Amino acid sequence: MAEYEAVIGLEVHIEIKTASKMFCSCANRSGGEPNTRVCPVCMGYPGVLPVPNKKAIEQTVIAGLLTDCKVAGFSKFDRKSYFYPDMPKNYQISQYDLPFCTGGRIKLGGKGFSGRDLGDVTIGITRIHLEEDVGKLTHFNTCSGVDYNRAGVPLMEVVSEPDIRTPDEAYAYLTKLKQIMQYADISNCDMEKGQMRCDVNVSVRKTGGKEFGTKIEIKNLNSFRAVHRALEYELRRQPEILNGGGTLEQETRGWNDDRGETYLMRVKEAAHDYRYFPDPDLMPVTFTPEEIEAFRAALPELPEAMRRRLVADFDITEYDAEVICQTKPIALYFERGAKLVKTPKLLANWIISELLRELSGAGIDISECRIAPEQLAEMVGLIENNTISGKIAKDVFAEMFSTGKNAPAIVREKGLEQLTDTGAIETLIDEAITRNAPQVQQYREGNPKVLQFFVGQVMKLSRGKANPQLVVELLKRKLDLQ
């Protein structure tokens, strides 16, 4: 592959969170019985008139500003004509030559999917335009069914420049784009529900060359990992064909995730003629410079800014902030809890090492978690004031996660208060020393590692309740006198 370099561009469709669809008042919600959220407008009945969704247009403008795009002062909707069962009107209302946003960019940075440093890689954005989504086809053994509930949902298409050179960069670009959309509350970007969908265009050319190779489009990619794997496969397949004396044809390929390979769907002999023309039922959309600046002034905080602020405000590490800010709900969860504890770093550790692991294992989102941030902060407070040890806290946390109970109540019910009484701990230390004379001799002979053995023995005798720091302090004093 060193002989060749990849040229990759991504077309990402993102469903916008709105109460109603793009051009009618039907509910914009996923799920539901097939064909129950439809009306004459989104079904394209004769004589009906579309009315554009103001919120969807505003969200598209915000997406453009957040990705450093230029927002058009004059834009319009066009009809994209094609015949397919998922589009009831036989045309799609979209945008052609005058989209809302053009000429943006996303800076990657950080590490890629494979752990490679991406440095200061920047990916250009050609355009962001707004259109309506289509229906959903379901294929059975002998027939196919179509559900038009999704038809007419506001859909934003983000088209990148062919600036991506590696699968890692593609993965990082998608991750950054998803974060931006989620932080701005433009979309949930749930790929399982089709709220974020990606088509890949990839070709190879001689390293250092200027002209693009033959473009291959890849579809049916239902995760960022699938995008990464599909690109890795194509970047092996295409050079092998060229080095073997073959040629590549412009074609559309699907992705088989089980087999880990792409497959031919159709050959593109020429570009499709969609016969775009301005939609006669919709007026152009205009924005004054003052209106665009008002949008800019109200832009939400993005992940990078939030990471910097959390590090500065709560003295956590850059790594902690990076993990916590992967999703906005987790970041907000931490921030709410961090205001209530003495050591936010300890709270961050519990979120990263315990909470995220339990959420992943249960297959649920933070919004479904039974532990509120105030409850987790309360548990951390019990550790801070030595009411419970870190080890006991793990048992308390497990109970909280499964029942939603508060930490103090669990500690009281199970009698888990940490033992801090010096006299009681000394009694346990005396018992441990009496039972383990050989280890006492090893300590006298200069083996300091034996101290940890005695700590373990005392913790075992106290059933994990003794204060570990106090145990170490008293043990040293006792053993040094032996």
N, C-alpha and C positions, 0 to 999 in steps of 0.2 A: 504493500500500500504506500510505501515511502515514495514510489515513483509517481503516485497520483495524490491529488488532494480533493477533498469533498467540497461540494457547493450545495448548501442546504438552505431551503426556505420553508417557513411554516405558515400555514393558514389556520388560524384558531377561531372557532365559533364559540361565543359565550352568550348564554341566555341571561337576559337582564332581569333583575328582581323588580317586578312591578305588580300592582294589584290586578291589572287587567292586561289584555293582549295589546298588540301593537296598534291595530287599527279598529278595534271594536271593544265592547265592554265585557266580553267573556272573561272569566276568572283565569288568571295566570298562575296555575298550581299544577304540580306534577301529580301523577296517579289519577285515581278515579275510574269509574266505569268507562269503557271506550265510547267515544263519540257522544259524551254527555255535556261537554263544555264547548259547544259550538253554536254558531248563529248564522244567519244569512250572509253576514259580512265576511267572516273568516272562512265560510264555505264557498264564497264567490258567487252567490246567487245573482241573477240579472237585476239591474236597477238599484243595487245597494251602493252606498258611498262610504269609503273608509275615512276615519278621523284619526290623525296621528296622536300617539301617546306622548304627551309633553315630558313626562318623567323619563321615559326611555331615551328621548333625544338629549335631555339634560345629562343623564348618566353617561351617554356616549361622549359628550363634550368633556365631562370630568375625566373619563378614561383617557381621552386624548391629551388633556393637560397634564395628567399624572405620568404620561409616557413621553412628555416633552414634544408633543405634536403641535403643529400649527392648526388652529381651529378656523374653518372657513367662515367668512362673513356671509356668504351666499351658498346655499346647498339645495339639492333637490332629490326627490325620489324618482326612480325609474322602474319600468316594467321589464323583467327578465323572463322572456318567453321560453318555456319548455314543457314537454308533455310527459308526465310521470304520475303514477297513482297517488303519491304522497302530497301532491300539490293540487288541491281541488279547483283552483281557478285556471289551471294550465298556464299561469304566469306567477312569478314571485315579485312582490314589491321590494325593491332593493335600491342600491345606489351604484351608478356607473362612473361617470366622469367628474362628478362634483360631490365627493364624499364629505362627511363632516370634519374629518381629521386627516392630516397628511404629514409626512416627514418627521416622525418621532424616533425615539431610541430607548433602549433599556440597557443599563450597565449591569453586567453580571457580577464579577468579583467572587470571592470565596472559593470553595472547592466544588468540583463537579461530582456527578454520580459515582464515578470511579475513584474519587479522592484526589483528582488532579487539580492543581492550583490554576484557576482561570484568570488570575491577574486582573487587568483592567479591560477585559473584553467588552466591547459595546456592540449590540446588535441593532441595526436600523429597523425602523417600522415604516413601511411604504404608505399604508393607509389604515384607517379604521372607519368602516362604514356600517350603517344600520339597515337591517332588513327584517323580514318576518320569517319565522321558522316554518318548517313543513311538517306533515304528519309522520306517523311512525308505522312502518311496515313490519308485520310479523309473518314469517313463512312457516307453513305447515307441510305435511307430506304431500297433500293433493291440491292445496290452494294457499292463498295468501290473504291476510286480513290487514286492513288499514284503520288506524285510530287517529282521528283528526283533532283530538284534544290539544295536541301541541301545535297544530297549524295556526299561524298568526301570532305566536309568542315572539316578543321582541328579541332579536338575535343580532349581536354585534360581531363583526368579523374583523379580526386583527391580522393583517398581512405583513409578514416580516420581509426585509430585504434579504437577498441570498448571501448573507454575511456569516452564516453559521458554518463552521468547518469541522466540527467533531460531534459525535453523539452526546458527549458530556456538555457541550455548549447548548445543544438543543434541549437537554433535560433542565439545565440551569435556567435557560430562557423561559421555558414553560413554568417552572417553579416561581420565578420572579413575577411573571405575568399573573399567575394565579394569586399570589400574595397581594399584588396591587388591587386586583378586582375584589378580593375578600376584605382587605382593609378599608376600601372605599365603600363597602357594602353594595357594590354593583351587582355581584352575583355570588352564589354559594360555590360555584364551580365544581359541583359534584359530578364527576365523570360517569359514575354508575347510573345517574339519572339523566345523562345526556346534556347536562348544563354547561359542559365544556368539552368540545370535540376538536380534534386536531387532524389535519391532512398534511402530509410531508411531501415536499418536492426535493429530490436528491439527484445529483449527477456527479461525475468525477471528471477531472481534467488533469493533464500533466502538471506536476508541481511547478508553480511559478508561472503557469500559463494564464492568458487573459480571457480567451474564449471559453464559454460554458460548454460542457458536454451535453449529451442527450438526457433530457429531464425524465425522471421516473417519478410518478405520483404513487404514494402509499396510503391506503385507506384502512378502515376497520381497526384503528388503534384506540384502545379503550383505557389506556393508562400511560403515564409518563415513562414507566419502565418499558412498556411495549414499544414506545417511540424509540427509546435508547437501543433496545435489542434489534428492532427492525432496521435501524440505521447501521448498526454494526454488521448485520447480515448483508445488507445491500453494498456496504463498502468493502465487503469481501467478494461478493458475487460479480459486481460490475467490472472491477479490474481483472478478475479471472477470465471473463469473456473477452475483454479487449486484449489481454496478453495472449490469449489463445487464437487470436486472429479474427475473432467474431466482431459483430457490430451490435450496438444497442438501438432499440426502437423506442420512440416515445410511447409510453404505455401506462396504464393504471394497474397497480398490483394491490392485492389484499395481504393481510398479515394473519398467519396461523400461529397463535401464541403457544399452542401445545407442541407443535413441531418446530417452532423457532425459525420459521422461514416465510418469505413472501411468496405469493403465487399470482399468476397472471389472471386479471379480471377482464381487461379489454385493451385493445391496441388503439391509440389515438392517431388516426391518419391525418387529421387537421384539427385546428381549433374549432370549438363549438361556436355556432352562430346563434346567439341568444336573442338577437334582434332587439337590443335595448332601445327604449325610447322613453321620454319623460312621461310619468304617469299623469294623465289628463285630469284625474280626480283629486290630485293633491297639489297644493300651492307650494312654491319654494319656501325654504326656511332661511331666515336671515338673523344674524347676530351683529350688534354694534360692538365696537371695541370696548365700550364701557360694560356691556353685558358679559363679555368674555372675561374681563378683569374681575368682575364680581364673582364669577365662578372660580377664578384662580385664587381669590382672597379667601374663599371658603373651603379650599381643598383639605381633605383629611390628612392626618399624620400617617406616613408610610413606614414600612418595617425598619428601614435603615435609621430613620429619625427616632423611632421608638426605641431601637436597640441602644442608640447613643444616650438617650434620656434615662433609660432604666439603669444603665451602667453608672451614669453620673448621680442619679437620685438615690439609688439603693446599694451602691458599692458592690455590685455583682460582677462576675468576670465577663469578658467578651464572649466566651464560649457559652456561658449560661444564657446570656441575652440572645445569642444566635438561636439556640434551641427553643427558648421560650417564645420568641417572636416568629417562629415558623407559621403560626396561625394567630390571628388577632384575638379570638376567644381565650386562648391560653395566656397570651400577653396581658389581657385585661384581668384575667383570673389572678395572675401573679400580682399585678399592680394593686388590686383591691386587698389582697392578703398582706402584701409587703408593708402597707401603711399601718398595720396592726401589730407588727412584731419588732423585736429589738434587733434581730439579725436576719435581714432579708436573704442573705446568702444561704442560710439554713433552710428557709422556705423554698428557695430556688432548687436546692438539692433534693428536697422531698418531691417537688413537682416533677423534676427531670427523672429521678431514679425510681420513684415509686408510682406517682400518679399517672404519668404518661404510659408506663408499662402496664398498669392495671387497666387503663382505658383501652389500650391496644388489645390486651388479652380478652377483654369483654366485648370488643368490637363496637364500642359506643363512643359518642362524641362528648366533649366536655360539657355541653349543654344538658346532657342526660345524666351527668355524674351526681351522685347523692351527697357528695361532700361539697358544701359551699366554700368559697375561699375564706370566709370568716371562720368556718369550722376548722379548716386546716391550719389557719393562723393560730387559733386557740390551742390546737394540739402542739404546735411548735412552741407556743408560750409555756406549756407544761414541761417541755424539754429544757427551755431556757432557765426556768426557775427551779430545775432539779426535782420537779414532782415525779417525773418518769424519766427513765433512761432511753437512749436511742434505740436499744434493742427491744424494750417493752413497747416503745412507740410503734414499732412495726406491727405488733399484734393489735394495738389500738387502731392503727390505720386500717388494717384489714377488716376489722369489725365495723369501722366507720364506712368503708367503701361498700360493704354488703348490706348494711342496715340504715345508714344515714344518721346514726346516733351521734351526739356530741361526745368529744373526747373525755371531758370531766365525768360525764355520766358512766361511761364505759370503765374508766379507772376506778370509780367508786364501787360499781357493781362487782367487778372482778378483783377488787383489793390489790390494785397494781401500783399503788403509790411507792415511789422510790424510797428505799431505806437510807436515811441520812444520820441516824442516831449513832454517834461515835462508839458508845459503849456496846451497842448491839453488834456493830460491825467488828469490833475488836474481839468479841466472843466467837464470831464466825472465823476470824483469822486464827485465833488460838486453836480452834478445832482443826482447821486445815493444816496448821503447822504440826500438831500432834500426830495427825494421820500420815504425814508425809516426811518422816525423818530423813530418808535418803536424799530428797530434794533440798532439804535444809542444808545438808552437808555439802551438796553441789554449789549452793549459793555461797557458803562460807569459803569454798575453794576458788571463788572468783568467777562463777558462771552467772552473769546477770540475766541471761535469758530465762532462768528458772523463775524469775519474778512473774512473768506472764503466766506460767503454769499455776502459781498460787492465786493470781487474779482470777483465772478460770475456775479454780476450786472454790474460792469464796463466792463468786457469782452463782455457781451451781448450788452451793449451800443456801444462798439467799433466794433461790429460784429467780434469779435475774433482777432482783429488786435493789440490790446494794448500789450505791453511787460509785461508779467505776473510778472516778478521780480520787474520791476519799479512800477507797480500797487500796489503791496504789500508794497513796501517801502513808496510810497506817501500816501497810505491809512492809514498806521500806524501813520504817521506824522499828517494827517488831523484829524483822529478820536481821537488821544490823546489830541488834542487842543479843542475838542468839550466840 
